[in-house]
Each structure stands twice: as structure tokens, then as C-alpha cells.
Amino acid sequence: MTEGSGTGGSVTEEHGADRWPADVDGLRRAAVLGSPIAHSLSPALHRAAYAQLGLPGWRYDAVDVVEADLAGFLAGCGPEWAGLSLTMPLKRAVLPLLDDVDEVVRATGVVNTVTWEPAGDGGVGRRALGANTDVEGLVRALRPAVEEAGRTSDLRGAVLGGGATAVSAVAALAALGCSSVVAHVRSPARAAALVDVGARCGAQVELAPWDAAASGLAGADVVIATAPAGAADEVAAGLAPGRTGGVLLDVVYDPSPTALGAAWAAGGPVVDGFEMLVHQAVGQVRLMTGRAPAADVLREAGLAERRRRARDDA
């Protein structure tokens, strides 16, 4: 991950800005893929970034794509396609379809961003590249709250969930200084990757039962909840009032706060999962356009879209 990029108000040029061929009439396309996908705030964030960066020929859509259709979708992406954001269930399924990956993907085995570059050595066509900006997003979202809480060294981390986002969460906790992480999972056999990723990132990961999460999470300095919306409600109900203390980030941003976030706030600071979404999107825009947008611009656009949806649902 790249510390210091994309968090201020300036626009900086980075690698990749001149990758795109000149024969696509100025059109550049990008999209977020997953299933279900209609709820995604990513279009609002990326479109705001394009406006700030002065990229009127760029468009960004949400496309419902299941795992079985991913290879066909990538094969159909022509030269106008600059990049893809990936969400569940595609973050691991895309790996065999890529030509190369970044160092975070090598450590985690999880991809949330696809870009392309021209084939090297005089080859024809393009190479598909995989990147992970989820780890960067989690670190940037959590670090201010962790530092404000005075938790700066030898931290105890905890994760709720065992899927692809939980893998990125382990890497993020290691980057924040957690030497040990307890992961509360429903199926230890399916969460073995968390232990391996922790070892590669410098954190010892212990798998613990989901049923013990309410008491286990309360003993951690930094907690990242990665369970789907509603899945952690039972954990929230089991938290002892005022007995938390550590910093919590629940990646679920709709509803906000989640039941877990509301219960946690009685005893410790809570970081809205929306902050992770903003910062990982900054990284994605940087990779796709070669320029770094201001996080504040994406944040304002996402909050405005949340307010609009709330009015529509009222």
C-alpha cells in the first residue's frame, strides 16, 4: 500500500496515466462487478473522482456479474476499459484470469481491482493486472482512531468473519501494529487462509469460535467486523454494556450504524465502514486513471448518495 497518497486536496499524476490507446474516441469505461451489486456506492464515489480530476470522457457503472460469468466479462473488455472494481463473490475467483498481481495480492490472495497494461516485449494485446486496495482502505480508515485512542504498539487485533474481506482485514491489522489477531469464524476449516496470511504479514492468527465473539472482541485493541449485514446482530446482543474499549470498524455501511456498531459505541470508538469504502476507492481511481483524487470529494459524494437513498426509502 502507498502511504500518503490520495488523502489531501491536490491532484497528482501517477503511473498509468498514458496507458490508454488513442483509438477509443476519448471514452474510458470502468465498473464495479459483483452479485448482488445494486446497493453499491462505488459509482457515486468514482464518478465524483472523475469530475474532480477533469475526466469528462470517463464513465463508471455497477454490473451484476456472478462467478461463472466473470471470465467472459473480462474477455469482452475492449481497449476503452480502464479498470474494474470487484466485490463478492469475485475477489478470489478472478485470480486465474490475471497475468500479474501486486504485492498485497501476493500476500492475501484477494483482488478488488483489475487494470490493464499493454503487453510487453512487442506483444500484441494487453495484460490484466490484479491489485488489492482494501488493505490500504482499512488502514487509512482505522489509523486516526487507533492513534487517537493511544493504541500505538503491541496491539491485539480481532476479526469477525472468515471470507475474502477478513483476509484483507488480517493484513490491515498487521500493518497497524497488531502482532496477534483472533479471528472469530463459523467454519475454521474454511478460514485457514487467515492463519497463512497472518504469518506472511507478521501477525499470529488464532481461529476462535463464532459463539465466543461477544467476549473475545471486547478484549481487543482493534476490531474489524467483516460479516454480511445482519450476520453480527447476535454478537452485538451479547456484548456486555460498556465493556468494549477498543476501536471497531464494521465494513457494513448500510445500515449505519449497524447493530454491532451501535452496541459497541457504548464503550469504545466506532469507525464507519463507509470510511474504508472511500479510501479503497481512492486507491482504485489512482490505479485506473494514474491520478489521485481527494478523499474528501469521494466522501461528500457518497454521503450525498446515502442521504438520497434514505429519502427515497422513507
Secondary structure, DSSP 8 states (H G I E B T S, - for coil): --TTSS-SS--EE-TTTT-S-S-STT-EEEEEEESS-TT--HHHHHHHHHHHHT-TTEEEEEEE--GGGHHHHHHT--TTEEEEEE-TT-TTTTGGG-SEE-HHHHHH----EEEEEE-STT-SSEEEEEE--HHHHHHHHHHHHHHHTT--SSEEEEEE--SHHHHHHHHHHHHTTEEEEEEEES-GGGGHHHHHHHHHHT-EEEEEEGGGHHHHHHT-SEEEE---TTTTHHHHHHS-TT---SEEEES--SSSS-HHHHHHTTTS-EEEHHHHHHHHHHHHHHHHHSEE--HHHHHHHHHHHHHHHHHHH-
